[in-house]
Amino acid sequence: MIGIVRPRSSIAVVGTGIAGLGAAWLLDPEHDVTLLEADSRLGGHSNTVTLPLSDGEAQVDTGFIVYNHRNYPLFSTLLEHLRVETHATDMSFGLSVDEGRFEFGSMGLNGLLAQRTNLLSPRFYRLLTEILRFNRCARRLAASDPGDTRTVAMTLGAFLVRQRFSPILRDRYLLPMAAAIWSCPLQQMLDFPAFSLARFFDNHGLLDLRGRPRWRSVIGGSRRYVQRLAAGLSRPPLLDARVRSVTHLRSRPCTRVGGGDGTRAGWRLTLADGRNLEFDAVVLAVHADQAARMLEVGPQRDLLSRISYQPNRVVLHQDPRLMPRRRAAWSSWNYLSQDDGLVDGRVDVVRRAPTVTYWMNNLQRLDTRQNLFVSLNPSVEPRHVLYQTHYEHPVFDESAHAAQRALQPLQGERGLWLCGSYHGHGFHEDAFRSACAVAAGFGVQPRLELPEQSIPWLSARDDLSTGPTRVAA
């Protein structure tokens, strides 16, 4: 990482998700920060919708929803510093496949046995047995040497074949859960590195029957922390300011610190409306593919273009047809498929894409008697649609992991910084962690007291390794 540390640099931060907002908020006390957002609102995936209902008003999150203290230490510290109120939530998982012919949920024994015929089903007991065996095998895989390239490069599909897991585990538990977590198609999950998945499951307690982390949601929706971060900036963000290109300027006139004229390099941002803005440094806190399209030819652009994204349609609605048929199987996260797993082991011939539905009443503890659901890529058109949008999520294949590693030494080169969830596992903690790493590269004093073991410039975790900061003139 090449850090550029100057007294009060002018810095453009592009993007207002948690990465961009976090970076701007951390840099603002010591630099002149301009925050730009292409949309008409702040927050990125932190998108809270206000719903007027017959029994009151509900604030419903449609993107980022939950976090926990164990796996989100930096983000948790940020919320505490901002005095954002949160409460405990339920993270149960439900599954419904083959048009409801096989269902279960994880909200207690009644949910597990929501389909009473499972009590007499050998296949159901085989599924439970294989889940336990998968947990043991995945825990061993997670403890493997990260330097073993063959192990690290092995795909999830190859791992399942090697360990002789049955299609029951693959189709009725593992792929549905993983696809729900990463918001991506089944085929992409089979191509996902097994080592990375095992470490993620292990870190998040998904391989344990007990001692799992306690999940939390923000009272009043995630917009609460977005508003407080924005309020902590010296100047208001520029909304509807779409950046078309980011160009490096070899030299330009400037006033030297301490007096006198001189020149120094910088960056020009060309906006969609034709405006040109110039800065000493730029932080691109947008999706990797968006950053690649903004940049001129260079190694950063080439690496960023190797990280692909999965578009997802998100619908907020009140249609229970997109939940398990048996009410006892209803859970916070629900995976629904019209098919009975893969056809001849092939994902590409599944008749209809699966749907993931979040039961928002359970996830956010909403104070309403009306059931509210958020569905990703609904397989049938929901009735009673209240709001819909699209989000894109990074796909973490081997190409993406290789790009992650190669991008880190280029951070801060010529004053160009990159941050976002694609530097880690695609979650809020990863995005804010990358923002903290950028702030550290500028040498700013942290605005909040961070857990020492989680400070990214002192230690590396998982796929994000920042290393020591080098200062360049």
C-alpha positions as CSV (number, residue, x, y, z in Angstrom):
1,M,0.0,0.0,0.0
2,I,1.4,3.4,-1.0
3,G,0.1,6.1,1.3
4,I,0.0,9.7,0.2
5,V,0.0,11.9,3.3
6,R,-0.2,15.7,2.9
7,P,-1.5,18.5,5.1
8,R,-5.2,19.0,4.2
9,S,-5.4,17.4,0.8
10,S,-8.5,17.9,-1.3
11,I,-10.1,14.4,-1.6
12,A,-13.0,13.2,-3.7
13,V,-14.9,10.2,-2.4
14,V,-17.1,8.6,-5.0
15,G,-20.0,6.5,-3.7
16,T,-22.0,6.8,-0.5
17,G,-22.5,3.2,0.7
18,I,-20.9,2.3,4.0
19,A,-17.4,2.3,2.3
20,G,-17.8,5.8,0.9
21,L,-19.6,7.3,3.8
22,G,-17.2,5.7,6.2
23,A,-14.1,6.9,4.3
24,A,-15.4,10.4,4.0
25,W,-16.4,10.5,7.7
26,L,-13.0,9.3,8.8
27,L,-11.0,11.6,6.5
28,D,-13.1,14.8,7.0
29,P,-11.5,16.2,10.2
30,E,-8.1,16.4,8.6
31,H,-8.8,16.9,4.8
32,D,-11.1,18.8,2.5
33,V,-13.5,16.0,1.5
34,T,-16.1,16.1,-1.3
35,L,-18.5,13.2,-1.3
36,L,-20.2,12.4,-4.6
37,E,-23.3,10.2,-5.2
38,A,-24.8,9.2,-8.5
39,D,-28.2,8.5,-7.0
40,S,-30.7,11.0,-5.4
41,R,-30.2,9.4,-2.0
42,L,-27.3,8.3,0.3
43,G,-26.6,4.9,1.5
44,G,-26.1,2.4,-1.3
45,H,-27.4,-0.9,-0.1
46,S,-28.5,0.7,3.2
47,N,-31.9,1.6,1.8
48,T,-34.8,2.0,4.3
49,V,-38.3,2.4,2.9
50,T,-41.0,4.1,4.9
51,L,-44.4,2.3,4.6
52,P,-47.7,3.9,5.8
53,L,-49.8,1.0,7.1
54,S,-53.3,0.8,8.6
55,D,-51.8,0.1,12.0
56,G,-48.9,2.6,11.9
57,E,-45.8,3.3,10.0
58,A,-43.0,0.8,9.3
59,Q,-39.4,1.5,8.4
60,V,-38.3,-1.5,6.3
61,D,-34.7,-2.2,5.2
62,T,-34.4,-3.7,1.7
63,G,-30.6,-4.2,1.4
64,F,-28.4,-4.2,4.5
65,I,-30.4,-5.7,7.4
66,V,-28.4,-7.4,10.1
67,Y,-24.9,-7.6,11.7
68,N,-23.3,-9.2,14.8
69,H,-20.6,-8.1,17.2
70,R,-18.3,-11.1,16.5
71,N,-18.0,-10.8,12.8
72,Y,-18.6,-7.0,12.4
73,P,-16.3,-5.6,15.1
74,L,-15.5,-2.3,13.2
75,F,-19.1,-1.7,12.1
76,S,-20.3,-2.5,15.6
77,T,-17.9,0.0,17.1
78,L,-19.0,2.6,14.6
79,L,-22.7,2.2,15.5
80,E,-21.9,2.5,19.2
81,H,-19.8,5.6,18.6
82,L,-22.7,7.2,16.6
83,R,-25.1,6.1,19.4
84,V,-27.3,4.3,16.9
85,E,-29.8,2.1,18.7
86,T,-30.1,-1.6,17.8
87,H,-31.8,-4.7,19.0
88,A,-31.4,-8.5,18.9
89,T,-32.9,-10.3,16.0
90,D,-33.6,-13.8,14.8
91,M,-31.6,-15.4,12.0
92,S,-33.5,-18.6,11.3
93,F,-33.4,-20.3,7.9
94,G,-36.3,-22.0,6.1
95,L,-36.4,-24.0,3.0
96,S,-39.2,-25.0,0.6
97,V,-38.4,-27.0,-2.6
98,D,-40.4,-28.9,-5.2
99,E,-43.3,-26.5,-4.9
100,G,-43.6,-27.0,-1.2
101,R,-43.3,-30.8,-1.2
102,F,-40.3,-30.6,1.0
103,E,-40.0,-28.0,3.8
104,F,-38.4,-27.3,7.1
105,G,-37.4,-24.3,9.2
106,S,-34.9,-23.6,11.9
107,M,-37.2,-21.8,14.4
108,G,-37.2,-24.6,17.0
109,L,-38.4,-28.2,16.8
110,N,-41.8,-27.1,15.4
111,G,-40.0,-25.5,12.5
112,L,-37.7,-28.4,11.9
113,L,-40.7,-30.7,11.8
114,A,-43.0,-28.3,10.0
115,Q,-43.7,-31.1,7.5
116,R,-44.8,-33.9,9.8
117,T,-44.1,-36.6,7.2
118,N,-40.4,-35.8,7.7
119,L,-40.6,-37.7,11.0
120,L,-40.9,-40.9,8.9
121,S,-38.6,-39.9,6.1
122,P,-35.2,-41.7,5.8
123,R,-34.1,-39.0,3.4
124,F,-34.7,-36.3,6.0
125,Y,-32.7,-38.1,8.6
126,R,-29.9,-38.6,6.1
127,L,-30.0,-34.8,5.5
128,L,-29.5,-34.1,9.2
129,T,-26.7,-36.6,9.4
130,E,-24.9,-35.2,6.3
131,I,-25.2,-31.6,7.7
132,L,-23.3,-32.8,10.8
133,R,-20.7,-34.5,8.6
134,F,-20.4,-31.4,6.4
135,N,-19.8,-29.3,9.5
136,R,-16.9,-31.5,10.6
137,C,-15.3,-31.6,7.1
138,A,-15.7,-27.9,6.6
139,R,-14.1,-27.1,10.0
140,R,-11.1,-29.2,9.0
141,L,-10.9,-27.4,5.6
142,A,-11.1,-24.0,7.3
143,A,-8.1,-25.0,9.4
144,S,-6.0,-25.8,6.3
145,D,-2.8,-24.0,5.5
146,P,-3.8,-20.9,3.4
147,G,-0.5,-21.4,1.5
148,D,-1.6,-24.7,0.1
149,T,-2.6,-23.5,-3.3
150,R,-4.4,-26.7,-4.4
151,T,-6.6,-26.6,-1.3
152,V,-7.3,-22.9,-1.6
153,A,-8.2,-23.1,-5.3
154,M,-10.6,-26.1,-4.9
155,T,-14.2,-25.2,-5.8
156,L,-17.1,-26.1,-3.6
157,G,-18.4,-28.4,-6.3
158,A,-15.1,-30.4,-6.4
159,F,-15.1,-30.5,-2.6
160,L,-18.6,-32.0,-2.4
161,V,-17.6,-34.6,-4.9
162,R,-14.3,-35.4,-3.2
163,Q,-16.0,-35.8,0.2
164,R,-18.8,-37.9,-1.4
165,F,-21.7,-35.7,-0.2
166,S,-25.1,-36.6,-1.6
167,P,-27.3,-34.4,-3.7
168,I,-29.6,-34.2,-0.7
169,L,-27.1,-32.1,1.2
170,R,-26.1,-30.1,-1.8
171,D,-29.6,-29.2,-3.1
172,R,-31.6,-29.1,0.2
173,Y,-29.2,-27.3,2.5
174,L,-25.8,-26.1,1.4
175,L,-26.4,-24.5,-1.9
176,P,-29.7,-22.9,-0.8
177,M,-28.0,-21.4,2.3
178,A,-24.9,-20.2,0.5
179,A,-26.9,-18.7,-2.4
180,A,-29.1,-16.9,0.2
181,I,-26.0,-15.5,1.9
182,W,-24.2,-14.3,-1.2
183,S,-27.3,-13.5,-3.3
184,C,-26.1,-15.4,-6.3
185,P,-27.2,-18.3,-8.5
186,L,-26.5,-21.9,-7.6
187,Q,-24.0,-22.5,-10.4
188,Q,-21.8,-19.6,-9.1
189,M,-21.9,-21.2,-5.7
190,L,-20.5,-24.5,-7.1
191,D,-17.6,-22.5,-8.6
192,F,-17.0,-20.7,-5.2
193,P,-13.7,-21.5,-3.5
194,A,-14.5,-24.2,-0.9
195,F,-11.8,-22.9,1.4
196,S,-13.2,-19.4,1.5
197,L,-16.7,-20.7,2.1
198,A,-15.5,-23.0,4.9
199,R,-13.7,-20.2,6.6
200,F,-16.7,-17.9,6.3
201,F,-19.0,-20.5,7.7
202,D,-16.6,-21.3,10.5
203,N,-16.0,-17.6,11.4
204,H,-19.8,-16.9,11.5
205,G,-20.6,-19.9,13.6
206,L,-22.6,-21.7,10.9
207,L,-20.7,-24.9,11.5
208,D,-21.7,-25.0,15.2
209,L,-25.0,-26.1,16.7
210,R,-24.3,-23.9,19.8
211,G,-22.5,-20.7,20.5
212,R,-23.5,-18.9,17.3
213,P,-23.2,-15.1,17.3
214,R,-26.2,-13.0,18.3
215,W,-27.4,-11.0,15.3
216,R,-28.8,-7.4,15.6
217,S,-30.7,-5.0,13.4
218,V,-30.9,-1.2,13.5
219,I,-34.0,0.2,15.3
220,G,-35.7,2.4,12.7
221,G,-33.8,1.0,9.8
222,S,-30.2,1.3,8.5
223,R,-30.9,4.9,7.4
224,R,-30.3,5.9,11.0
225,Y,-26.6,5.4,10.8
226,V,-26.5,6.8,7.2
227,Q,-28.0,10.1,8.5
228,R,-25.6,10.3,11.4
229,L,-22.5,9.7,9.3
230,A,-23.7,12.4,6.8
231,A,-24.3,14.8,9.6
232,G,-20.7,14.4,10.7
233,L,-19.3,15.8,7.4
234,S,-18.1,19.4,7.0
235,R,-19.9,19.9,3.7
236,P,-23.1,18.2,2.3
237,P,-22.6,15.4,-0.2
238,L,-23.3,16.1,-3.9
239,L,-26.3,14.0,-5.0
240,D,-27.2,13.2,-8.6
241,A,-23.5,13.6,-9.3
242,R,-22.7,10.7,-11.6
243,V,-19.0,10.4,-12.3
244,R,-18.3,9.5,-15.9
245,S,-14.5,9.3,-15.8
246,V,-11.5,9.7,-13.5
247,T,-8.3,11.0,-15.1
248,H,-4.9,11.4,-13.6
249,L,-3.3,14.8,-14.0
250,R,0.5,14.7,-14.3
251,S,1.0,18.1,-12.8
252,R,-1.0,21.2,-12.0
253,P,-0.4,24.6,-10.2
254,C,-0.8,24.6,-6.4
255,T,0.1,26.6,-3.4
256,R,2.8,24.9,-1.4
257,V,2.3,24.3,2.3
258,G,4.1,27.2,4.1
259,G,3.7,29.5,1.1
260,G,5.0,29.8,-2.5
261,D,3.7,28.4,-5.7
262,G,4.4,25.0,-7.2
263,T,2.9,22.0,-9.0
264,R,1.7,18.6,-8.0
265,A,-0.2,15.8,-9.6
266,G,-3.9,15.3,-9.0
267,W,-7.1,13.9,-10.5
268,R,-9.9,15.2,-12.6
269,L,-13.4,13.9,-12.2
270,T,-15.7,14.4,-15.2
271,L,-19.4,14.3,-14.3
272,A,-22.2,13.2,-16.5
273,D,-23.5,16.8,-16.6
274,G,-20.2,18.0,-18.1
275,R,-18.7,19.4,-15.0
276,N,-15.0,18.9,-14.3
277,L,-13.7,18.8,-10.7
278,E,-10.1,18.5,-9.7
279,F,-8.7,17.0,-6.5
280,D,-5.3,16.0,-5.0
281,A,-6.6,12.4,-4.4
282,V,-9.6,10.3,-5.1
283,V,-11.3,7.4,-3.3
284,L,-13.5,5.2,-5.5
285,A,-16.0,3.6,-3.1
286,V,-18.2,2.1,-5.8
287,H,-18.6,-1.4,-7.1
288,A,-15.4,-2.8,-8.7
289,D,-16.9,-2.9,-12.2
290,Q,-18.1,0.7,-11.8
291,A,-14.7,1.8,-10.7
292,A,-13.1,0.0,-13.7
293,R,-15.4,1.9,-16.1
294,M,-14.4,5.2,-14.6
295,L,-10.7,4.7,-14.8
296,E,-8.3,5.2,-17.7
297,V,-6.1,2.3,-18.8
298,G,-4.0,1.0,-16.0
299,P,-3.3,-2.0,-13.7
300,Q,-6.1,-1.0,-11.3
301,R,-8.7,-1.0,-14.1
302,D,-7.5,-4.3,-15.4
303,L,-7.8,-5.9,-11.9
304,L,-11.1,-4.3,-11.1
305,S,-12.6,-5.6,-14.3
306,R,-11.9,-9.2,-13.2
307,I,-14.4,-8.9,-10.3
308,S,-17.9,-9.6,-11.7
309,Y,-21.3,-8.8,-10.1
310,Q,-24.6,-10.6,-9.9
311,P,-27.7,-8.3,-10.4
312,N,-30.6,-9.0,-8.1
313,R,-34.1,-7.7,-8.3
314,V,-35.5,-6.9,-4.9
315,V,-39.2,-6.6,-4.2
316,L,-40.9,-5.4,-1.0
317,H,-44.4,-6.9,-0.9
318,Q,-47.1,-8.7,1.2
319,D,-47.6,-11.9,-0.8
320,P,-47.3,-15.0,1.4
321,R,-47.0,-17.2,-1.8
322,L,-43.3,-16.4,-1.7
323,M,-42.9,-18.0,1.7
324,P,-43.0,-21.7,2.7
325,R,-46.4,-23.2,2.4
326,R,-46.4,-24.4,6.0
327,R,-46.5,-21.5,8.4
328,A,-44.4,-23.4,11.0
329,A,-41.6,-23.4,8.4
330,W,-41.6,-19.6,8.1
331,S,-38.2,-18.3,9.1
332,S,-36.3,-15.0,8.8
333,W,-34.5,-16.2,5.7
334,N,-36.4,-18.4,3.3
335,Y,-35.2,-20.2,0.2
336,L,-37.9,-21.3,-2.2
337,S,-37.4,-23.4,-5.4
338,Q,-40.0,-24.8,-7.8
339,D,-37.6,-27.7,-8.5
340,D,-36.5,-30.7,-6.5
341,G,-32.8,-29.8,-6.6
342,L,-30.6,-29.9,-9.7
343,V,-31.6,-31.9,-12.8
344,D,-29.0,-34.6,-13.4
345,G,-26.6,-32.6,-11.3
346,R,-26.7,-29.7,-13.6
347,V,-27.6,-26.2,-12.4
348,D,-28.2,-24.8,-15.9
349,V,-31.3,-26.8,-16.5
350,V,-33.2,-25.9,-13.4
351,R,-36.7,-24.9,-14.7
352,R,-37.1,-21.7,-12.7
353,A,-34.6,-19.7,-10.7
354,P,-34.9,-20.0,-6.9
355,T,-36.2,-17.1,-4.7
356,V,-34.9,-15.9,-1.3
357,T,-37.5,-14.2,0.8
358,Y,-36.8,-12.3,4.0
359,W,-39.6,-12.1,6.6
360,M,-39.0,-8.5,7.7
361,N,-41.4,-8.7,10.7
362,N,-39.1,-11.3,12.2
363,L,-35.8,-9.7,11.1
364,Q,-36.5,-6.1,12.2
365,R,-39.1,-6.8,14.9
366,L,-41.5,-4.5,13.2
367,D,-44.4,-3.2,15.2
368,T,-47.2,-4.1,12.8
369,R,-49.6,-7.0,12.5
370,Q,-49.2,-7.0,8.7
371,N,-46.6,-9.3,7.3
372,L,-44.0,-7.7,5.2
373,F,-41.6,-9.6,2.9
374,V,-38.5,-8.7,0.8
375,S,-37.9,-11.2,-2.0
376,L,-34.8,-11.5,-4.2
377,N,-35.5,-12.5,-7.8
378,P,-39.1,-13.7,-7.1
379,S,-39.9,-16.7,-9.2
380,V,-43.6,-15.6,-9.5
381,E,-44.7,-12.0,-9.7
382,P,-45.7,-10.9,-6.2
383,R,-49.0,-9.4,-5.4
384,H,-49.3,-6.3,-3.2
385,V,-45.9,-4.9,-4.3
386,L,-44.9,-1.9,-2.1
387,Y,-41.5,-1.1,-3.5
388,Q,-38.8,-2.6,-5.8
389,T,-35.3,-1.9,-6.8
390,H,-32.1,-3.7,-8.0
391,Y,-28.9,-4.3,-6.2
392,E,-25.7,-5.9,-7.4
393,H,-23.5,-8.2,-5.4
394,P,-19.9,-9.3,-6.1
395,V,-19.2,-12.8,-7.2
396,F,-16.3,-14.3,-5.3
397,D,-14.7,-16.8,-7.7
398,E,-11.0,-17.5,-8.0
399,S,-10.6,-14.5,-10.4
400,A,-12.0,-12.2,-7.8
401,H,-9.8,-13.5,-5.0
402,A,-6.7,-13.1,-7.2
403,A,-7.7,-9.5,-8.0
404,Q,-8.2,-8.8,-4.3
405,R,-4.6,-9.9,-3.6
406,A,-3.1,-8.0,-6.5
407,L,-5.0,-4.7,-5.7
408,Q,-3.6,-4.2,-2.2
409,P,0.0,-3.2,-3.2
410,L,-1.5,-0.6,-5.6
411,Q,-3.5,1.2,-3.0
412,G,-2.7,4.9,-2.9
413,E,-0.7,4.8,-6.1
414,R,-0.6,8.4,-7.5
415,G,-3.3,9.3,-5.0
416,L,-5.9,6.7,-6.2
417,W,-7.6,4.7,-3.5
418,L,-10.2,1.9,-3.8
419,C,-12.6,0.7,-1.1
420,G,-15.7,-1.5,-1.0
421,S,-17.0,-4.8,0.2
422,Y,-15.3,-6.6,-2.8
423,H,-12.0,-6.3,-0.8
424,G,-13.4,-8.9,1.6
425,H,-16.4,-11.2,1.6
426,G,-18.9,-8.7,0.2
427,F,-20.5,-7.6,3.5
428,H,-20.8,-4.4,5.5
429,E,-17.9,-5.1,7.7
430,D,-15.6,-5.7,4.7
431,A,-16.7,-2.3,3.2
432,F,-16.1,-0.3,6.4
433,R,-12.8,-2.2,7.0
434,S,-11.6,-1.1,3.6
435,A,-12.6,2.5,4.4
436,C,-10.6,2.3,7.6
437,A,-7.6,1.1,5.6
438,V,-7.9,4.0,3.3
439,A,-8.1,6.5,6.2
440,A,-5.0,4.8,7.7
441,G,-3.1,5.3,4.4
442,F,-3.7,9.1,4.7
443,G,-2.3,9.0,8.2
444,V,-5.5,10.4,9.9
445,Q,-6.2,9.9,13.5
446,P,-9.2,7.6,14.0
447,R,-12.4,9.3,15.0
448,L,-13.4,6.3,17.0
449,E,-11.7,3.8,19.3
450,L,-11.3,0.6,17.3
451,P,-10.8,-2.9,18.6
452,E,-7.0,-3.4,18.3
453,Q,-7.3,-6.9,16.8
454,S,-9.6,-5.5,14.1
455,I,-7.6,-2.5,13.0
456,P,-6.8,-3.3,9.3
457,W,-3.4,-1.5,9.2
458,L,-2.1,-3.5,12.2
459,S,-3.4,-6.9,11.3
460,A,-4.7,-8.8,8.3
461,R,-7.8,-10.9,8.3
462,D,-9.1,-13.3,5.7
463,D,-8.7,-12.0,2.2
464,L,-8.0,-8.4,3.0
465,S,-4.3,-7.8,3.8
466,T,-3.2,-4.2,4.0
467,G,0.3,-4.5,5.2
468,P,2.4,-1.6,6.4
469,T,1.8,1.8,4.9
470,R,4.5,3.3,2.7
471,V,4.6,7.0,2.3
472,A,5.3,8.5,-1.1
473,A,5.8,12.2,-1.9
